[in-house]
Amino acid sequence: MLGVVLRARTRADAPGPLSDVAGGDATPDLWIALEDDGTARITCHRSEMGQQTWTAMCQLVAEELEIPWDRVVVEQAVGDAKYGDQNTDGSRSVRQNFTRLRIAGAAMRQMLEQAAATEWGVSPRQCKGIQGEVVHTGSERKLPYGQLAAAAARLTPPTERRIQLKDPSEWRYVSKPTPSLTIPSIVRGEGTFGIDVRLPDMLHAVIARPPQVLGSVRSYDDTATRAVAGVVQTVELPTLEAPVGFKPLGGVAVIARDTWSAIRGRAELQVEWDPGPNGSYDSQTYEAELLRKVREPGRARRARGDTMAALESAHQRVSAEYYVPHLAHSTMEPPAATARWDGDRVECWACTQNPQAARRTVAEVCGVPEAQVTVHVTWLGGGFGRKSKQDFVAEAALLAREVGKPVKVTWTREDELRHGYYHTVSAQRLEGALDDAGKCTAFLHRTVFPPIASTFQAGASEPGWGDLRLGASDTPFAVPNLLLETGEAEAHVRIGWLRSVANIYHAFAVQSFVAELAHAAGRDPKDMLLELIGPPRRVDPRREGAEYDNYGSSMETHPVDTGRLRTVTEMVAELADWGRPLPEGHGLGIAAHRSFTSYVATVVEVAMVDERLTIPAVWSVMDAGTVVNTDHALSQLEGGTLFGLSNALYGEITARDGAVVQDNFPRWRVMRMGESPPRMEVRLVLSGAPPGGVGEPPTPPAAPALANAIFAATGTRVRRLPVFGADRRDRLGGDR
């Protein structure tokens, strides 16, 4: 630091603290340090994994601080409760920080204006911070921020009620395509990812983990391993006990002077495993079991009218069952963490989405107070939810303490696929009642899947409201009779959240079934979807027996607004020229979904030539309310849609004898560049609504829009994902 930090009042200093703002503490020196040359060092407390959160968080501060963009330098926060929630998950970074970071910037600007007013002997109302300078409106005198920092540091920050935020018409950065703070460094190779960390005297580790969750080591022989050049030693890790949480899986670590030697040493390790309680898990058998369960009446979780009576008396009763398999995150950079002990204190460097959870996990696993754990956050080569689980950080801490030197733990691609936290498997049954005019009068949704709670509560088998609020309990359809039911299912792998979480399988089933209802009624799928969405109104699932936390946002500021869902549906249909004549073998599919308080509609065009499927074009429209960076939001809309299409086409994790079969990209297919749509059009609905999520909402509509397009083109109904299963078929045939 070349200058001073502006010191702000703490919570106890005076009434009306800045921490009164929604989202947590907004005192300016928590977020901003001003150097004497006018550079603003802005702390980002969320993790950067390609979604441009560094840029977005700095835009919010810089907007109100009135600092030139080329004077902004971003610094990554360590894990610390003083920042509030640091979990970069759930599409919440902008939603939770939109107001308080702007207040922090505005508070510092007003302190600089006060310092200038004192210097000139004028009223602060005559002083205005503009692009790194305070300007006196009467005389046009100017003082750079850097020259005012020392005087401003002696002032008390204004209370929230005295802070005047900019009108949106004055915004320079917010809702503008502001240049990225990370991309220039990424292309120059200047950033540090988890895998890049280097410490003096550091050793490297890879781990042979039990093939089955809750499996253990019966015995092992490391004679051949220790004979590999570069291998230093082996370490047996503690056996995992339920609930699995974020604890390490156990196994045997190979410690070496470089990663390649550790990998070669692990290949020579002879281990006899005890498979534990999940040794008989077979995903194919389990699929049949889930489909049997979903045909049985379940526990009612939301109810309107008398759905079962309406189904019984329907002019036409339509039913369908849907299945979505386990999915893996498959981040570009697999997990990596480095740890170093100094007495009873441990310092970690990790590509983590949640450094506070990493501190807690390391403290728990290593048996030390959380205050003695420091977690530094590197860049993440993708996250998608995997890197908010901290088992890999705890592994590094345990091994560093055991060997007495810094240790980096590297997960290979095989490790990431075989030992992850998987998106849960699900089966769903939907039934609808149609009257003689083809109008839906009753809608039954029954869903069965191992819940995320199973990771944290041994034996948990019933979906919680946190699972159901993701596309099931919040179905916004305007039907007189609606019923949501759930069944129980036991988990046999570690279940975790993956980009969009339960919205993936719930949206696939619901939006696919809308198209099935349309076909049964002889109607256009887009028209049926709009009719089910109904007129613009606010929907509150709590009035019909559901518990609903609305993604952590209030129902008043972020209501379930069917008008916004209608708008994106109508816009994407117009963008795709829905209803136009199509070449033979082509078909259009449409889907729309609300998640993370944002609204996305997608149209997919497919072409079937000689039974080979291609995707010529995709259109997506998103209403995420107030968007901080329009360029990056459009990129997320593209990327999230492609993520959804890739999983829908190929994504499937299977298990045999409790062990995951897939090990690398030959057996875990992702969409390749040549398979991606050559035409992809994306649009934002810009509005004054509060910010919604951006990273996850684009994914859920992709799979059902694709499935509906395949039916329109071929007459083949896709009810099981992926379209091309684990046997890598690239042709279609028969109902799936």
Steps between C-alpha positions, in 0.01 A plus 500: 500500500636839399227699670253472783190296560183693576400384846128454557283483808439157647164363607547623857621851422171682445130448429388429145804301382552415137461133592125564514484447122359178362776250436741590775770747589553786255766700687726632224841394630385138497485523121711794382857619554599825331865561410655844480524477121122459481498124444206325664572150626163328523463177693286228341366254757354260243695249290592559138441193283445653157160651577662844541405559862820702551384742234138516618588562865744775402245658267261542792761668720660709225163623381426685822861578589535677163844364421640458147483135397871492417573597864324193637709215637323195640623292793358165605381468859606211720230301673370714786157544658543878499407503132167329555405210274790410271346190340516563126207276429131529431535794259505736797810718468327797340161435664649510849749782447338739253399752766769472764798528264350807338446648847864430589615683188263790556603532865864534407420749224306717744788490748735622226252773409485606868880513517513720192229727639702549817814574297321765297277630779181438302183296545528129424195544277721701264749213469455202275718198441547446128734236357767512768481869582284719720372799304373826657193591298536872568860550390583177314793445736608137515684277745605142414373229731854404595571842645183485710544146637688593816246764602204280409641217709448708814127543431211288623317326216147622438210287615296318240213747522737783402635322193360598163546230236508588135191493286529222239502765228841611635665158497836474325576134567191319630285353221780578259745267318792604723836335409596191697762526775605138454501413131816701412691320776360161402610531138846613615528209741541730799229369733536235766267202498493234768731277299755785460589549868867446582656515847863445605584138582154390385408137442226364275229247573245294314266269687366152438145534633251221571297423186179503704380778729554390863737229380830454681852359478530137613870486427756641261850430375707803399826318425483563126374851557796600716734364232376760248752782458376817666260332744567603861244306704141382525241609754175324588219748552227459763206281401190699406197462723141607434379760448752571228466881504811665358739258668770322296411161356799327659741268321876508455696807391820478301739785585767589246728776384285561193149417387601257226704291742204493738268386219745228394541394860127473550476274195738257674312503830333173596184561703232261619178693552202434723204622289290594803122550495479624140685212336188360332382827345416457133361806322307300242319299767443817700341670200237228482442533875443875476259458212300249705485742792386792290192303392384477859311780678736719697491761770311815401724809522288759319132476413238708322149370438437126465751380245431126527125546453561725202730242344245225552224698328716650224392497137858390426762389751864531398794352691874466451807399701841663480845397617819705542823324605786605723715777354856610572626858517796431271666836565782595268733509803444203734528577874842603632613629838827575677553516877783601734517463879678737738473343842129464570394737220425397143498712188322372188486611137212355301271546201203516734156650450449524875809591707301529823375142462858399421615654831228317691570168329876518553447597865259211554709237323831614651362570847617861527309824568366667187691816590824307438406421139567744214361431153627693199276487193661451160326529167283202414514328164123453516294410803134413428454420871772234533751735658263610772559156655823511695622142525806570284610790721475283811706229325784746442490621861509146642790394279705815561475445875592133461815552289613827660535687172269691267295260290298557186219251433414462133187328377532348154209489257445139600483602865253779423265268311522198729495674838286809460182634653248404235187666378231271631314244292124556469180345374183701449144427399270765366131476425268754348126529444374652173143613444316464169650832382856382565546717807698361796284484812724295732875455537667229712876502554659215696877508551735247663874547549771463768513843664802721557431465873632143478852645481457669837252272680564127496194318365315809374281384213213746462531816291515815708341831414841622386495236226137552409515879471720436196236459231242282678327680787505829305332382179315815389227341288149644495304177538209451740643176638868451576676242715868441581595167660834357609637157579808379687827382349825398665833644387794274412745765379584847629220730386581865440376803315593548136427809292121560534466200735152341507373746241676283241280194541185683612504735201575210266195308618257792532590673174514174306158408634356834387592402145346156554176662617504720192545202271220306671270802461607564140630843591814705443754443783573871534132584529450226760795627701370857501153382599642303792710798612180699492446874537755727672471451876703415808509139619570410863544122558474556876127557465463140383695321771856534370792638695683734266808714565517648149874440457571707808324810366178652629177434314431872507813603309528185286147362452419203279378722216326317216496820295878488473490129414246573224716780364815291455291221344340736250832669425690179432219371278516820298879486487490143365214584262289230662248345263700558182523221241795270575705277271424131514658334802516824699306579815467778756461451874422761763533512879485774765597491865550727801794428728717705735239779461573536126301393195637322193333365189680295235418375152713225346499398137617150416557329167488128441687379191552125455408461868786729601409788726635851464400828666502774235379777728409602855325813625485605866352799678565583867339748737737532796376841609775757539811354339840629612700407189300434186786340305572252775130423554465417131806274527343324797179457301696335221719292731220385727292393202789304349566339840138385507512370143824311562357322803175428317682345206768301680510549875463179697692365796437131559603271786571129519578321827484840667781647288465767231568360154601820319863599538593754231363670191494194277228361730367834626398690188457874491379704206782579262549828320398349167173381655402834649233702319652706216225756560438614854301814574461629855313801634453670836184662627636809674276637769503683829418184692748399773790284380435130458738212444690476174736199516250220557160600353598440134561127554157349593303582180768360269428127547120514458526737203738251338275202579194680368685591181603138447137392524392773259763387249475123537196394700737345754413601855804542725398425858832371625821696497753506356386489139809294425561266791814376668558257211575808285225448245475780247177387338140514611228244474183423694356672803759560769 
